[in-house]
């Protein structure tokens, strides 16, 4: 399973109520589009930053997702929001452990401690990733900004300090 995470902010002076309504309508249209390999999508907000999660089964589905976002009945929905988006960047993540739960409300971004091997990191995270409502995502091929990992959960999780975790409480849009 792969996720495209898209970060954006709303331009100064734009109506955030309309912006968020546009995002919700766009995601409904994406769900109804019948995109091959599409699992789901949703926008979250933390502070003044929005980020969309687009989850697909495989990397092959990214082409279908990209095309579907800007064609057909979704094109005007996409454009009505995109015209007010600023400061955007994207990131590709791959599910590394656990099960994807679309109802997550917390994201903990962190880095693998220097010198730690990946198998050791995954083993250390097992108490959290074994939970049915928690998933671990790893940045793919350094495509996107640091840090390398995101742990998604329904409730707050406290990771070891050496991972330099950053807890983000997410508000679904």
Order of alpha helices (4+ residues) and beta strands (2+ residues): beta-alpha-beta-beta-alpha-alpha-beta-beta-alpha-beta-beta-beta-beta
